[in-house]
Amino acid sequence: MKKSKVRQLAVILLTVIVLSSAACARKADGPVPGEREAEEDRGAWASFPMGVFYDGILYFYPESSPGGNEIAMDVDKKIVMAADLDTLETFPLCGKPECTHGRSGGCNAVLDGSVQEVFTVYNGRLYWVAMIKQRHFLYSAELDGSNHREVTELDHELEMHMGGGLICICNDRLYRLGTDSCIVNGAVVDTVTLYEQPLEKNSRPNVILRLEQSSNVMMKLAGGTLYAAVYDVGEEGLKAHHVTLIAYDTEAGAFDVLFDGSAPCGADDMLVAQDGKSILFSSGPELFSFSLEDKSFSVLLDTGDAGFASDGMRFIITSKTGFRCADHEDNTVFEGELQAEGSDPEGSYLKRYIGFYNGCFYLSLDSMKDDGWRILRIDPQNKKVELVCSGRGNSVTSGS
């Protein structure tokens, strides 16, 4: 059986399962919880898998290369940082006086369990997935790091297929999307799983989607609808990508396959456009969109330059330290160098795209020479590059 038919069969079966349970879905009164976050960034999450924007603050795990998070190495745990994007003050997510932040027990910024590097913010609380003694749990805490508590236990088998995965919460339900490899009939197969689970003690998961032969997954929330893209690399190479694009109505429990076929190219990031009429995909060199009205793809740009996209702007990397910001017609708005206090003048760092928030691009620069890291903000309209924060080991310095 061809892969496309396997996909169609899996989708049909899962659609029947999901629709049969739709009558149990809770319909929210008034604005959908989580929608304000979606309006702020059409999904609230940074593209960076270990960061989230919420109410003007970036919550994130520090990253560095080589060496990782030195605090985490000392205690086998990572700590969460918070960067106020108005004042550029950055601090561990712990309000305890005289706390050493990770070097002794009881630090609020250290999340419970072996954290799988995914967390989100919902209704004013931080949520994360933790593994404790081969069991998986959803935990939450106040946004000052206090009041850690277990929300519910998660299905161990499903979590083992997440590969870290993606996380979001809407309408008091957790949504997890991930991909992992497993053995099927003696062959290694990549599988994709999307499931939901109520934020209630002793709740059980509902598997929305399970597919085989997939290489990359993306997920965004907009207006109470969860959009997920599942990519395959085609047999003809990078340009022959197969994508399954689905929409899941979190209020009604309705599942829809928007597209199942060849896409113009692969993608590293997706964003639901602000007008709600299209989904924007960015692969770096290519920029293309999917129309939610006529269900078709169109290529917006293919410049050959690596970069990232927002609703109306692209951030393009032109050299080790050079960049330019351009609109979707490739007209340059701002160009310059990634030079800010604490940056490596030789450009010997790994660039990680964090996301686009309130008109600015955010990047993490992780040094290739030491364990230092820094986060930069690129403001195209005001033509500024600012240092949000930087760190090395257990030290964190706020920007200015």
Sequence and secondary structure as in RCSB ss.txt:
>XXXX:A:sequence
MKKSKVRQLAVILLTVIVLSSAACARKADGPVPGEREAEEDRGAWASFPMGVFYDGILYFYPESSPGGNEIAMDV
DKKIVMAADLDTLETFPLCGKPECTHGRSGGCNAVLDGSVQEVFTVYNGRLYWVAMIKQRHFLYSAELDGSNHRE
VTELDHELEMHMGGGLICICNDRLYRLGTDSCIVNGAVVDTVTLYEQPLEKNSRPNVILRLEQSSNVMMKLAGGT
LYAAVYDVGEEGLKAHHVTLIAYDTEAGAFDVLFDGSAPCGADDMLVAQDGKSILFSSGPELFSFSLEDKSFSVL
LDTGDAGFASDGMRFIITSKTGFRCADHEDNTVFEGELQAEGSDPEGSYLKRYIGFYNGCFYLSLDSMKDDGWRI
LRIDPQNKKVELVCSGRGNSVTSGS
>XXXX:A:secstr
  HHHHHHHHHHHHHHHHHHTGGGS   SSS TTHHHHHHHSSSB SSTTEEEETTEEEE    TTT  HHHHHH
T  B EEEETTT  EEES   TT  SSSSTT TTB SSEEEEEEEEETTEEEEEEEETTEEEEEEEETTS   EE
EEEE HHHHHTTTT EEEEETTEEEEEEEEEEEETTEEEEEEEEEEEESSTT   EEEEEEES  EEEEEEETTE
EEEEEEEE TT TT EEEEEEEEETTTTEEEEEEEEEESS  SEEEE TTSSEEEEE SSEEEEEETTT  EEEE
EE S  EEE SS EEEE SSSEEEEE TT  EEEEEE   TT  TT  EEEEEEEEETTEEEEEEEESSSSEEEE
EEEETTTTEEEEEEEEETTEEEE  
